[in-house]
Amino acid sequence: MSERSILLTNDDGIESVGFRALYDALSEFADVTAVAPKTDQSAVGRKMSSDAIVAEHELGYALEGTPADCTVAGLEALCPDVDMVVSGINKGANIGAYVLGRSGTVSAAVEAAFFDVPAIAVSMYVPADGDEPWHELATDPRDYREATHAASYLAKHAVGAGVFKQCDYLNVNAPMRSTDEPADMEVTYPSEMYDMTAEFENGTVRLQDRIWERMRSGDIPDPEGTDRRAVIDGKVSVSPLTAPHTTQHHEALDALAETYIE
């Protein structure tokens, strides 16, 4: 019996290449149970279901539900004694503060944090290659080798090193390695850069996230220390994050509350 037990989930679906690559890598040193969406659930955030049909799968369980559903179902019913939740590998980066709440991959890790279970969200940046769309790339498990190596390293060592005494979950973004030369790892914080646009024409609003095209051109002003800068520079970005919303003393709001009934 392995010393570690891991619930593995994702948002690309249980049959995705990155998911299987990570399952195989983690299984080399841990007991891994897959509890993952049956189909692609990308960008659903922490959307929850009231019921989720479960089917047995060769890797564990496939749910007709969201990544957050998978975390709750796994920790409460399907494999409640695991030591850690790992979510990924997502095909495409999940970087920047504004992305965290949208990502199903990250949301599965956030959900685990509320159970006080250490969690790691793992994604891979896939840059466009000429005229070939990025989503048609990364079809071979070896394409994910940097992300699997980083995830395995952190899953092995982060708990023992005391990492989760200071954070609730790790958001990991690795570059898609083009050579066998390994990447450096950098501890980062989420970039605050935001460049969403909307255009209204002929009854339709077209929403566009311009950051991705700016990343392709290298036109990124993110400073050193941010997750996006690390990934653009070919490094593995690891952001130690907390899940609960934080509050602080706010004198202006205190004053408003005091005069509410006047």
N, C-alpha and C positions, 0 to 999 in steps of 0.2 A: 504494500500500500504506500502510495506517495505521501510525503509529509504535507503537501499542499493540496487544496481542493478549490477549483475555480469554476464559477458560472461564466460561460462565454456567451455573449449576445452581440447584436449589431443592428444596423438599420438597413443595410443593403439586401438582407435576406439570407437565410440559412444556406442557400446554394451558391452564394457568391464566392469568387476565387479568393479574395482577401480573407474571408471568414475561414475557409478551409485551411489556408496557409497558416493562419494564427492558431487554429485548433491543433494542427499537427505539431507546430513549434512548442506550444504550451504543454502538450501531452508528453513531451520528452522528459518532463520533470514534475508534472502535476496530474492529479485526477481531474479531468475536464468534462463538464456536462454542458452541452449546448442547449440553451433555451433562447431561441431566436425567431424572428418573424418568418413566416412561411414565404412571404413576398416582400418586395422592396418597400420600405417604409421611410425613405429618406425625407429629411426636413420636416418631420411631424412634431418635433419638439417633445414635450412631456405629455402629449395627448394620451389619455387613458380610456380604456374600454370598461364596460361593466361586466362583459362576458368575453372570453376568448377561447375559441375551440382549439384543443390541443391534439396533436398527432405525434405518435412516436416516430423518431427519426434515427438513422444509424449513428448519429452523433449525440443524440439526446432527445430533444423535443422541438417541434415546430409549432408556433402559435399563429393563429389568424388574428394578430394583434400588433401592437406597437412595441418599440423597444422598452418603453417604460412599463408596459404590461408584462414584458418578458422578465424584467428585473423583479417586479413584485411577485409574479407567479412563481418564479424560480426560488426566491428567498423565503416565500411564505408556504409553498406547497410542493414544488417539484424537486428541489435540492436545497433544503433549508439549512444544511450544515456546512456550506462552503465558507472558505476563508476570504475570498476575494471575488469581485465581479470585474471582468475585463470586457470591454465593448469595442468591436472592430474586426478586422481592419476596414475602415471606411475608404472607399475609392474616391479620393478627393480630400483636400485639406479641410479641417474645421478650425480656423484661426480667426482671431479678432473677437473682441468683446461682444459685438453685435450678433455674431454667428452662434455663440454658445447656447442661447435659448432656443434657437431654431433647430439645432442639430439633434437628430434622433440618437446618433452615436453618443454624443456627450450627455444627452438627457438620461440614457440608461445608467450612466455612471453617477449622475446627480441623484437619481432615484435610490441607488444603493447607499449613498451617503446618509440618507434619512433613516436607513436601517443600521447605521453605524458599522457598515461593512466597507472596507477599503476598496477603491475602484480605480480603474484606469481606462480612459477612452483613447483609442488609437486610430489615427487617420494617416493617409499618405497623400502628399501633394503630387499630382500628376500634371506636369506642364504640357501644354500643347506642343506637338511635334510637327512643324510645318503645316500642311493642309489637313492633317489627320486630326479629327476632334479628340480631345483628351479622354472623353468617356469611352472611346473605342480602343484605348491603350490599356496597359496593365491587365493583360488577359492570361499571363503565365504566373504561377505561384512564386517563381523566383523574382519576379518584379517587386514583390513585397518583402524581400529579404532584409532590408534595413529596418522596416517597421516591425517585422517579427522579431528581429534581434533586439531592438530597443524594448519592445513589450516584454519579451522573455527576461531580459536583464532586470527590468524594473519589478516585474512580478516576483522574481526570485529574491531581490535584495531590499526593496523599498520598505517593507514592513519591519524587517529586522533592523534596518538602519534608523528607524524611528520617524520616517518621513510622514506617516499619517498621524503623528502626534501634533503636527503643525498644519496639516491640510486635510481636506475630506476626500479629494480625488485628484488625479493627475490627468491633464489633457496633453496627449502626446501627438505630435505631428512630425512625420519623417519624410525626407525627400525620396523620390523614386530613384534608386541608385542605378546609374548607367554603367558603372564599373564595379570591380570587386573591392575597391578601396572603401573602407568603412567611413562613415561620417562622424564628426564630433557631436557631442551632446551638450546642449546649453539650457540652463534653467532660465525661463522667460516669464513675461506677463502678457496678457492679451492686448493686442494692439487696439487703440481707440479710434483708428481711422475708419471713416464711414463715407461711402460714396454711392448710395442708392439714388437712382433717378426715376422719374415717372413722366411719361408723355401721354397726353390725351389726344386721340385722333379718331374720328369716325365712330364714336361711341365706345371706344376701347381704350383702356389705360394700359400702357406697356411699362412694366417695371423691369429695371435693369440694375444689376450689381456691377458697377464699373471697376471694382477692385480687381476682379479676375483678369480683365484685359490689361489693366495697368501692371499686374504682376508679370504677365507675359512680356511686356515691353521693358520691364525693369524700372518703371516710373513709380517707385514706392518711396515715400518720405519717412517710413517707419524708422525710428531710431534703434540703436543697438539695445538689446535687451528685450525687444518685443518678439512675440511668436512668429509674426510674419517675416520680420527681418532675418531671423534665424533660418527659417525654411528657404527663403530666397537665396541665402548664402550657402545653402547646401548642408545645413546642420539639422540634427534632430532637436526639435523644440519640446521642452517639458515644462508645462505651467502647473504649479501647485495651487489648487483652487479650493475654495470653500463653497458649500452648497446653500446654507440658509441665507436669507436676505439679512443684511446688516442694518442696524439703526444707530443713531447717535443723537446726543442732546441737540435740540434745535430751538434756539431762543425765539425766533420769529414765529414758529408754529406754536410754541408754548403761549405766546402772547395772544395769538388768534383763538386758541382753545379757551383761554381765560375769559374772553369777551363774547363767547358764542351765544350765551343766553341773554345778553344785554339787548 
